[in-house]
């Protein structure tokens, strides 16, 4: 679900095909019939944006029919845990959870906690960045405040009305097959078929996996999509076992690596929290808020201090709190769309873009291009001149007259980048595997790697600021910034950087082999604790290339997986509570009487017996019982119910997309109340929704997607001749019914519009998209790939220009997979007429909306 | 010869490393010595007879070869060396073999040794030689001055120095010691850095490290987590 794997991850899909050949059932649930559907044993078409209703229906089916994997659920999940009586569910509050603050539009998540559990970080420290909204815990940076590993109140019988199991049952009781069919636009039979197939292929003898991609994540409730799948997989016992899991099919070569070693605002390497402005100056309080008393996050201080030693060397020491006082602080949201707003307001002066094309790839592309024109300076690093570099003379806004080249103050530096064959380095793939790629040739002329660019830029800046007495320069002066270089261009040695990431014992210089060796006293340095061991004994394990035919199917000697070269995480769950494999067929990791062993590196203390019970007062991993596989969690269990760490819900509930033609069949609350909006912002206008007046001007559901021959915003493929011959232009997929209704001609042009903009595309009339009956009403869906822009070998309008920037509150992701739109035959107006066309429809819709405003309960105008 | 030797670089001769990538029909055996051509020889060389005589009844192997096709050699035989790499597109992480001759990439194909891809590549991975040798690839720094109407040339070293100056100046002018509430901030909100999901781990490490040192907190990439 949420993925077209055959199209977008074709080489990975060979394994799915092979499984199918051996008898596996492959089910594809998607708004469109795609190449994946064609290869599946069953396709179910659903409305874009309705997946939680579908998945929630599966949860209900499993629970109502008693089909859950009892031993797994009882022992490995938080099903028995009793929740505080302050918690109220969406069933009671018609789509809201307890703790809702209609003024702030946030939840007080302390109402969701385990009964008897102290709020971690202690009451009164809320402003310390560990507030009731739980933001800083959002990345697993610290768990809930369990003092002894075990939650205070449990009911092993699972019958207490406030235990998670019963709450879960009540929460999903109305997600019946009939309701699923009505919300998603599929048939009851198809839905039940999926439930039965999943259940049939789960249990001791069998496992099932969910594969997803951005079709699940790019929603205002993106995190909750994944959470619903997690609930199903916990109930069916499909986590930590071979053939199980929830597999993210990520889209970029090292998108996993760029979150592990993040170029993200709110985390540091290894998912350590960035300090918050509200954490004030106190290192001890920051530690208190982040160190989980139990589970592996109990060693947060060792991870943190070792990172500071890698960053600042001898300048960071215990006496100066490892330089914490001068460390930069973040706010709740300094994400890319927040930066966009700041750019539009003119407070961001300089922007450095390396290997990304926001002018095409980000939602509401026009806003991004207008924002670039407000900068003082911009640096773009890419292999080709992408739209982000050319906005000042070649963009739809220049054409429309909204921007004029001679009035744009932005100084633009375009620096050509080196490709993957022109530099050494490692990518982390979607399976957490660090794979080294060796340099094959020297980069030509001015082409340089990012390693070169950032290293030499940092070196120059350090030189310019050398000797500064200003306190604000203390950190940059303390930064350890000497790496060996090679070749005439002075390329930094990537292996030396990898060695720093791996870490070492400072006194001896010996490379660390495991994060268990990290110390919180400053005697070890480590640039990313979860990558510790990739350079053990000075050997580049990421570069291991032992052919697959010389090793077993797990291929442990091909590259290196974090953590500790484990290929399946939480794999202790592949054995029963006593440590025996659930079945011979699904044997993977087990207890042999003395230690854990098996086909993979056990994700558990090797000698911790299955019957180990933590002593009172045990901390960190010692507080995790021998029968609890989920060792990063403070209670060692998988969470059916999330008491802390999410902004928007402890249990996923179906909400309509921010823009949808329908009301919520389940609750009065239509869309997620916690979604981030830019209400009233001129740059991000929204279409009227559901039965609001004016919504009939944007009656259809629009979803975007990718093609095999292109990659994301096109910067890496619109430059390749072959690929542009294969996929030369933008098109839209519409059903024959919609084509008839809107007078669209196959092969002709269509104009698709939203409140943000309009684009033109060739019409592809196909039965691959079909009209769905939702809530008794027929709805049409339109699919558009988003690879094009104004430049390179093939050009076309950008689908992202149609998108709004309402976001998921946990991770600030945009909802490009389900918005509403209108469609008309023919090409779009050009130049200024385009702006007028969009504004005219928008004004018409908004004036109708203003005459008859709609109010939903719970907020002043809860849409 | 091609590059200064770098620690750890794979420098295996192409033919040796590429073993296993060529299927049998292309095997490079010597052809039989030819004597003078008789009528018998001519008849014996008729394809149908050769198929039967040479144990290739379906005519898909040796019997289908002509002197010309027998003499064909894979172009990778001319490579100076082959380097093991990873495809730069999606996150599956398929193995690539990059063949190099005279300091130029001459061919890229799937690495059969990879347990992930088993030698396969998708259309993008297959075309990645054209990606690195694209006709529209930029090789020189381009500079657009404020309010300028054209790209101008700029020396790389000069550009680097100017960019370093911009960072230093912007940071100095827009530094925030504290928030409005008096909480420590230690940052500049006037500079942002975007990108990372297409880059190497080592590169992302240096980017984040440098941004922390400079107090640049608006560091973002394609990933949402």
Interface residues (C-beta under 8 A of the other chain):
Chain A: X8 X9 X10 X11 X12 X14 X139 X217 X222 X249 X250 X251 X252 X253 X254 X255 X256 X257 X258 X259 X260 X261 X262 X263 X264 X265 X267 X268 X269 X274 X277 X278 X280 X281 X311 X325 X326 X327 X328 X329 X330 X331 X334 X335 X336 X338 X339 X342 X343 X347 X348 X349 X350 X351 X352 X353 X354 X355 X356 X358 X361 X376 X377 X379 X381 X382 X383 X384 X385 X389 X392 X393 X405 X406 X407 X408 X409 X410 X411 X412 X413 X414 X415 X416 X419 X420 X421 X422 X423 X424 X425 X426 X427 X428 X429 X430 X431 X433 X434 X435 X436 X437 X438 X439 X440 X441 X442 X444 X445 X446 X447 X448 X449 X450 X451 X453 X454 X455 X456 X457 X458 X460 X461 X464 X465 X472 X475 X476 X478 X479 X481 X486 X487 X488 X492 X493 X494 X495 X497 X498 X500 X501 X527 X528 X531 X540 X543 X545 X546 X547 X548 X549 X551 X553 X555 X558 X708 X709 X710 X711 X712 X716 X717 X719 X720 X721 X722 X723 X726 X792 X793 X808 X811 X812 X813
Chain B: X2 X3 X4 X6 X7 X8 X9 X10 X83 X84 X85 X86 X87 X88 X89 X90 X91 X92 X93 X94 X95 X96 X98 X100 X103 X104 X105 X108 X111 X112 X113 X114 X115 X116 X117 X118 X120 X121 X122 X123 X124 X125 X127 X130 X131 X132 X134 X135 X136 X137 X138 X139 X140 X141 X142 X143 X144 X145 X146 X147 X149 X151 X154 X156 X159 X160 X161 X162 X163 X164 X165 X166 X167 X168 X170 X173 X174 X175 X177 X179 X181 X183 X184 X185 X186 X187 X189 X190 X191 X192 X193 X194 X195 X196 X197 X198 X199 X200 X201 X202 X203 X204 X205 X206 X207 X208 X209 X210 X212 X213 X214 X215 X216 X217 X218 X219 X220 X221 X222 X223 X224 X225
